[in-house]
C-alpha cells in the first residue's frame, strides 16, 4: 500500500452539487440515476459517495462516516476512530499509555469485536498492520509518538486531589499571615552531578559502525548540588556535597562566588549538613523573625530533623514541604524546563575538557567548576519556575485543585 499517495489529476466535481445529490438519494427524493441527470454528475460517483454514508446508524443526510471522500476500504468509521483516539488519550492521562505494538493489537481486537472487514493479514499476525497504523496517526493529528518519563506507582498514588488541596491550603495560610513578597519565597532542591556523564552527539564519518568518545572512567562519582531560587527571578549561590571525608577549599575552585562546599561519605545530603545549608540561606537573605522568608522543599528525611526545624524557627525561615510523592508535579525546580538543559551543558563542558586535555581525568572535586557552565542567567530558570508556581497558586485559589 502506498502510504503517501498524491493525486495526479484534478477533480472537476462541484462539491456543493454532490452534497445535494447525495442528500436527495439518502432522503429518497431521487435515485442515483435521476440525481446524476439533475445535477449533471456521474451515477457511479454518486453511488460511491452514498455508500460512504450511514443513514441506518442514525446519521442525517450528508453526515459522512469517513473522514475523506477518497476513502476506500477504511476499516473503522470516523465515529469509531474518535472512540479509539479518546481511549488512547485517557490511557496516556492516567500514565498507562499504549505503545504502537499494544495499540495494533487493541485495534485488531476492536475490529473483530465489531465485525469489521479488514485485511486477512491481520488475522495471521493477530494485530493491525503498520500501513493502517501510520494512516491512523496521519488522520488523527492530535496524537503523536512520545518518549514518556518513568513515574513510580508511589508517585501516581501520592499525587491526589486531597494531598494537593492540603498543601495549597497551608500555602495560602502562610501568605495571608506573613504577606510574603516574591523575593521572600524560595524553593530548594538537590540534584546529582556525576563525573562521568553521557557524551553529546559528535560529528563522525558516515557509515562508521562504532563511534567512541573518551570519558574519565566507566562509572563516575556523585556530587550533590543544592539549588536555591526565589519567585522574583533571583538565585542564591549553590551548595555542593562532595563524596569525601575531609573538606578542602580546593573543591570550590572555579565555582560560583559565594558557594559552599560540604562533605559526606556518600556525597548525598544529610540532616547534619542541611543545617549548614540553612545557615547559608540565612547569611545571604538576612532573614529573621521580624523579616521571615518562606522556603518550599520536599520532605526528605534530611530536611525534617529537629535541629533543622529549631534553627529555622529561631531565624525566621518558614519551612513548607510538598506532600509525599508530588514534587515531580509541584516543585518549581523539578518541573522547570531548563533543568535538563543544565545537565546537558555539564556534559558538553566535560566533553570539551577531555578534548582540550586528552589525559585529564574529571574527579568529584572538579564538579563545582564544571557545573558553573550550566549556571544560567539569574532571570532564566527562577523566573520560569516562579511563573509556574504563581500559576498553580492562582488555579488553586479559584478551583481548589
C-alpha positions as CSV (number, residue, x, y, z in Angstrom):
1,X,0.0,0.0,0.0
2,X,1.2,3.5,-0.8
3,X,1.3,5.5,2.4
4,X,1.9,8.9,0.9
5,X,-0.3,8.8,-2.3
6,X,-0.5,12.1,-4.2
7,X,-3.3,12.6,-6.7
8,X,-2.0,13.2,-10.2
9,X,-5.2,14.6,-11.7
10,X,-7.5,17.4,-10.7
11,X,-11.2,16.7,-9.8
12,X,-13.8,18.8,-11.6
13,X,-16.7,17.7,-9.4
14,X,-18.8,20.5,-7.9
15,X,-18.9,19.5,-4.2
16,X,-21.9,21.7,-3.4
17,X,-23.9,19.8,-6.1
18,X,-22.5,16.5,-5.0
19,X,-23.7,17.1,-1.4
20,X,-27.2,18.0,-2.6
21,X,-27.3,14.9,-4.8
22,X,-26.2,12.6,-2.0
23,X,-28.8,14.2,0.3
24,X,-31.6,13.7,-2.2
25,X,-30.7,10.0,-2.7
26,X,-30.4,9.4,1.1
27,X,-33.8,11.1,1.7
28,X,-35.4,9.1,-1.1
29,X,-36.2,12.1,-3.3
30,X,-34.1,10.9,-6.2
31,X,-32.4,7.8,-7.4
32,X,-28.6,7.9,-8.3
33,X,-29.5,8.0,-12.0
34,X,-32.1,10.8,-11.7
35,X,-29.9,12.7,-9.3
36,X,-27.0,12.4,-11.8
37,X,-29.1,13.8,-14.6
38,X,-30.5,16.6,-12.4
39,X,-27.1,17.8,-11.1
40,X,-25.0,16.8,-14.2
41,X,-23.0,14.3,-12.2
42,X,-21.9,10.7,-12.8
43,X,-24.2,8.0,-11.4
44,X,-21.2,5.8,-10.3
45,X,-19.7,8.8,-8.3
46,X,-23.0,9.4,-6.6
47,X,-23.3,5.7,-5.7
48,X,-19.8,5.7,-4.3
49,X,-20.4,8.7,-2.1
50,X,-23.8,7.2,-0.9
51,X,-22.0,4.0,0.2
52,X,-19.8,6.1,2.5
53,X,-22.9,7.4,4.3
54,X,-24.6,5.5,7.1
55,X,-28.3,6.6,7.3
56,X,-29.3,3.4,9.1
57,X,-27.0,4.2,12.1
58,X,-28.8,7.4,12.9
59,X,-26.8,9.8,10.7
60,X,-28.6,12.5,8.9
61,X,-28.3,13.1,5.2
62,X,-24.8,14.4,4.2
63,X,-23.3,13.2,7.5
64,X,-20.2,11.4,6.4
65,X,-19.0,8.3,8.4
66,X,-15.5,8.6,6.9
67,X,-13.0,11.4,7.1
68,X,-12.3,11.7,3.3
69,X,-14.3,11.4,0.2
70,X,-11.5,9.3,-1.3
71,X,-11.8,6.7,1.5
72,X,-11.6,3.1,0.1
73,X,-12.0,0.1,2.4
74,X,-11.3,2.0,5.6
75,X,-11.7,-0.4,8.5
76,X,-13.2,1.9,11.1
77,X,-15.7,4.8,10.6
78,X,-15.0,8.3,11.8
79,X,-17.0,7.8,15.0
80,X,-15.2,4.6,15.8
81,X,-11.8,6.2,15.3
82,X,-12.7,9.0,17.5
83,X,-13.5,6.5,20.2
84,X,-10.1,4.9,19.8
85,X,-8.5,8.3,20.0
86,X,-10.3,9.2,23.2
87,X,-9.3,5.8,24.7
88,X,-5.6,6.4,23.8
89,X,-5.7,9.9,25.4
90,X,-7.4,8.6,28.5
91,X,-4.7,5.9,28.9
92,X,-2.0,8.5,28.5
93,X,-3.7,10.8,31.0
94,X,-3.6,8.0,33.7
95,X,0.0,7.3,32.7
96,X,-0.6,3.9,31.3
97,X,0.0,4.8,27.6
98,X,-0.1,2.4,24.7
99,X,2.9,1.7,22.5
100,X,2.5,1.2,18.8
101,X,2.6,-2.6,19.3
102,X,-0.1,-2.6,22.0
103,X,-2.3,-0.3,20.0
104,X,-2.1,-2.5,16.9
105,X,-3.3,-5.5,19.0
106,X,-6.1,-3.4,20.5
107,X,-7.2,-2.2,17.0
108,X,-7.4,-5.8,15.8
109,X,-9.4,-6.9,18.8
110,X,-11.7,-3.9,18.4
111,X,-12.2,-4.7,14.7
112,X,-13.0,-8.4,15.4
113,X,-15.5,-7.5,18.2
114,X,-17.3,-5.1,15.8
115,X,-17.3,-7.5,12.9
116,X,-15.3,-5.2,10.7
117,X,-13.9,-6.1,7.2
118,X,-10.1,-6.0,7.5
119,X,-7.2,-7.4,5.6
120,X,-6.5,-11.2,6.0
121,X,-3.0,-10.4,7.2
122,X,-4.5,-9.0,10.4
123,X,-5.8,-12.5,11.3
124,X,-2.4,-14.0,10.7
125,X,-0.5,-11.6,12.8
126,X,-3.3,-11.0,15.4
127,X,-2.7,-7.3,15.1
128,X,-3.4,-4.3,12.8
129,X,-0.9,-3.7,10.1
130,X,1.7,-1.0,10.0
131,X,0.2,0.7,7.0
132,X,-3.1,1.1,8.8
133,X,-1.3,2.4,11.9
134,X,0.6,5.1,10.0
135,X,-2.6,6.1,8.2
136,X,-4.5,6.3,11.5
137,X,-1.8,8.5,13.0
138,X,-1.9,10.8,10.0
139,X,-5.7,11.1,10.1
140,X,-5.6,11.9,13.8
141,X,-3.0,14.7,14.0
142,X,-3.8,15.3,17.8
143,X,-1.8,12.1,18.5
144,X,2.0,11.7,18.3
145,X,4.7,9.3,19.5
146,X,6.4,10.5,22.7
147,X,9.1,9.2,25.0
148,X,7.4,9.0,28.4
149,X,9.0,9.9,31.7
150,X,9.2,7.0,34.2
151,X,6.8,7.6,37.1
152,X,6.7,5.2,40.1
153,X,3.4,3.8,41.4
154,X,4.1,5.7,44.7
155,X,4.0,9.0,42.8
156,X,0.9,8.0,40.9
157,X,-1.0,7.2,44.1
158,X,0.5,10.1,46.1
159,X,-0.5,12.8,43.7
160,X,-4.1,13.1,44.7
161,X,-6.5,16.0,45.0
162,X,-6.7,15.7,48.7
163,X,-2.9,16.0,49.1
164,X,-2.6,18.9,46.7
165,X,-5.5,20.8,48.3
166,X,-4.0,20.4,51.7
167,X,-0.7,21.8,50.5
168,X,-2.2,24.8,48.9
169,X,-4.4,25.5,51.9
170,X,-1.2,25.6,54.1
171,X,0.5,27.8,51.5
172,X,-2.5,30.2,51.4
173,X,-2.5,30.5,55.3
174,X,1.2,31.4,55.3
175,X,0.6,34.0,52.5
176,X,-2.2,35.6,54.5
177,X,-0.4,35.6,57.8
178,X,3.0,36.9,56.7
179,X,2.3,38.7,53.4
180,X,5.3,37.3,51.7
181,X,6.7,39.2,48.7
182,X,8.2,37.3,45.7
183,X,11.7,37.9,46.9
184,X,10.8,36.2,50.2
185,X,9.6,33.0,48.7
186,X,12.4,30.4,48.0
187,X,12.5,26.9,46.6
188,X,15.3,24.5,47.4
189,X,16.1,21.2,45.6
190,X,19.0,18.8,45.3
191,X,20.2,17.3,42.1
192,X,23.0,14.8,41.3
193,X,26.0,15.6,39.2
194,X,28.3,12.7,38.2
195,X,31.9,13.0,36.9
196,X,31.0,10.7,34.0
197,X,28.1,12.0,32.0
198,X,26.6,10.9,28.7
199,X,28.6,12.2,25.8
200,X,27.0,14.7,23.5
201,X,26.5,13.9,19.8
202,X,29.6,14.3,17.8
203,X,30.4,14.7,14.1
204,X,31.7,11.3,12.7
205,X,32.3,9.5,9.4
206,X,29.2,8.4,7.7
207,X,28.9,4.6,7.7
208,X,31.3,4.0,10.6
209,X,30.0,1.2,12.7
210,X,31.1,2.3,16.2
211,X,31.9,5.8,17.4
212,X,33.6,6.2,20.7
213,X,34.4,9.2,22.9
214,X,36.9,9.4,25.8
215,X,35.5,9.7,29.4
216,X,37.2,9.8,32.8
217,X,36.1,6.3,33.9
218,X,33.5,3.6,33.5
219,X,31.5,4.9,36.4
220,X,31.6,8.4,38.0
221,X,31.3,9.8,41.5
222,X,28.2,11.5,42.7
223,X,28.2,15.1,43.8
224,X,25.0,16.7,45.1
225,X,24.2,20.2,44.0
226,X,21.7,22.2,46.1
227,X,19.9,24.8,44.0
228,X,18.1,27.7,45.7
229,X,15.9,30.2,43.8
230,X,13.2,32.7,44.6
231,X,10.0,33.8,43.0
232,X,11.3,37.2,41.9
233,X,13.8,35.6,39.4
234,X,17.0,35.5,41.6
235,X,19.1,32.7,42.9
236,X,21.5,32.1,45.8
237,X,24.9,30.6,45.3
238,X,24.6,26.8,45.3
239,X,25.9,24.4,47.9
240,X,27.8,21.2,47.0
241,X,28.1,17.9,48.8
242,X,31.3,16.1,47.8
243,X,31.9,12.3,48.4
244,X,34.8,13.0,50.8
245,X,35.6,12.7,54.5
246,X,37.7,15.9,54.8
247,X,36.7,19.2,53.4
248,X,39.0,21.4,51.4
249,X,38.8,24.9,49.9
250,X,40.2,23.5,46.6
251,X,36.9,21.7,46.0
252,X,35.3,25.1,45.1
253,X,38.0,26.3,42.7
254,X,36.3,27.9,39.7
255,X,32.7,27.7,41.0
256,X,30.2,30.5,41.5
257,X,31.3,33.1,44.1
258,X,29.7,32.6,47.5
259,X,29.1,28.8,47.1
260,X,29.7,26.5,50.0
261,X,31.2,23.0,50.0
262,X,30.1,20.2,52.3
263,X,31.3,16.6,52.5
264,X,29.8,13.2,53.3
265,X,31.0,9.7,52.6
266,X,28.2,9.0,50.0
267,X,28.0,12.5,48.5
268,X,24.4,12.7,49.5
269,X,22.6,15.3,51.7
270,X,22.3,14.5,55.4
271,X,20.5,16.2,58.2
272,X,23.8,17.3,59.8
273,X,24.7,19.0,56.6
274,X,21.4,20.6,55.9
275,X,21.8,22.9,58.9
276,X,24.8,24.4,57.1
277,X,22.6,24.9,54.1
278,X,20.1,26.8,56.2
279,X,22.9,28.9,57.6
280,X,24.0,29.6,54.1
281,X,20.4,30.8,53.2
282,X,20.2,32.9,56.3
283,X,23.6,34.6,55.6
284,X,22.5,35.5,52.1
285,X,18.9,36.6,52.8
286,X,19.5,38.2,56.2
287,X,16.1,36.7,57.3
288,X,15.0,37.0,60.9
289,X,11.8,36.7,63.0
290,X,11.0,40.3,62.0
291,X,11.7,39.7,58.3
292,X,10.9,36.0,57.7
293,X,11.1,34.0,54.4
294,X,9.2,31.0,53.1
295,X,11.2,28.0,52.0
296,X,9.5,25.4,49.8
297,X,11.2,22.0,49.7
298,X,10.5,18.3,49.6
299,X,10.0,16.2,52.7
300,X,13.3,14.3,52.5
301,X,14.4,13.0,55.9
302,X,17.5,15.2,55.9
303,X,15.1,18.3,55.8
304,X,13.0,17.3,58.7
305,X,15.3,16.8,61.7
306,X,14.6,18.5,65.0
307,X,17.8,20.6,64.8
308,X,16.8,21.9,61.3
309,X,13.3,22.8,62.5
310,X,14.6,24.6,65.6
311,X,17.2,26.6,63.6
312,X,14.6,27.6,61.1
313,X,12.1,28.7,63.8
314,X,14.8,30.8,65.5
315,X,15.9,32.6,62.3
316,X,12.6,33.3,60.6
317,X,12.7,30.5,58.0
318,X,9.2,29.0,57.5
319,X,9.5,25.5,56.0
320,X,6.7,24.2,53.9
321,X,7.2,20.7,52.4
322,X,5.4,19.3,49.4
323,X,3.2,16.3,50.0
324,X,5.0,12.9,49.6
325,X,5.5,11.8,46.0
326,X,4.2,15.0,44.5
327,X,7.4,17.0,44.0
328,X,7.6,15.9,40.3
329,X,4.5,18.0,39.6
330,X,4.5,20.7,42.3
331,X,8.1,21.7,42.9
332,X,9.3,24.5,40.6
333,X,12.9,23.3,40.3
334,X,11.6,19.8,39.3
335,X,9.2,20.9,36.5
336,X,11.2,23.9,35.2
337,X,12.3,23.2,31.6
338,X,15.9,24.5,31.8
339,X,16.8,21.7,34.3
340,X,17.6,19.2,31.5
341,X,19.5,21.9,29.6
342,X,21.7,22.5,32.6
343,X,22.8,18.9,32.9
344,X,23.3,18.8,29.1
345,X,25.6,21.8,29.4
346,X,27.6,20.0,32.1
347,X,28.1,17.1,29.6
348,X,29.3,19.5,26.9
349,X,31.7,21.1,29.3
350,X,33.0,17.7,30.4
351,X,33.5,16.6,26.8
352,X,35.3,19.9,25.9
353,X,37.7,19.4,28.8
354,X,38.7,16.0,27.5
355,X,39.2,17.4,24.0
356,X,41.4,20.2,25.4
357,X,43.4,18.0,27.8
358,X,43.4,14.4,26.5
359,X,44.9,12.9,29.7
360,X,42.8,14.9,32.1
361,X,40.5,12.9,34.4
362,X,37.4,14.6,35.8
363,X,37.2,13.9,39.6
364,X,34.5,14.8,42.1
365,X,36.5,17.8,43.2
366,X,36.2,19.3,39.7
367,X,32.3,19.1,39.6
368,X,31.9,22.6,41.0
369,X,34.0,24.1,38.2
370,X,32.3,22.0,35.5
371,X,28.8,22.9,36.8
372,X,29.5,26.6,36.6
373,X,28.8,26.3,32.8
374,X,25.2,25.5,33.5
375,X,24.5,28.3,35.9
376,X,22.0,30.1,33.7
377,X,21.4,33.9,33.9
378,X,19.7,34.9,37.1
379,X,16.3,35.6,35.4
380,X,16.1,32.5,33.3
381,X,15.5,29.4,35.5
382,X,14.0,31.1,38.5
383,X,11.6,33.3,36.6
384,X,10.1,30.4,34.6
385,X,9.8,28.3,37.8
386,X,8.2,31.3,39.6
387,X,5.7,31.8,36.8
388,X,4.7,28.2,37.0
389,X,4.3,28.4,40.8
390,X,2.3,31.6,40.7
391,X,0.0,29.9,38.0
392,X,-0.6,26.9,40.3
393,X,-1.4,29.2,43.2
394,X,-4.0,31.1,41.2
395,X,-5.6,27.9,39.9
396,X,-5.7,26.6,43.4
397,X,-7.4,29.7,44.8
398,X,-10.1,29.7,42.1
399,X,-10.8,26.0,41.7
400,X,-9.4,24.4,44.8
401,X,-7.3,21.9,42.8
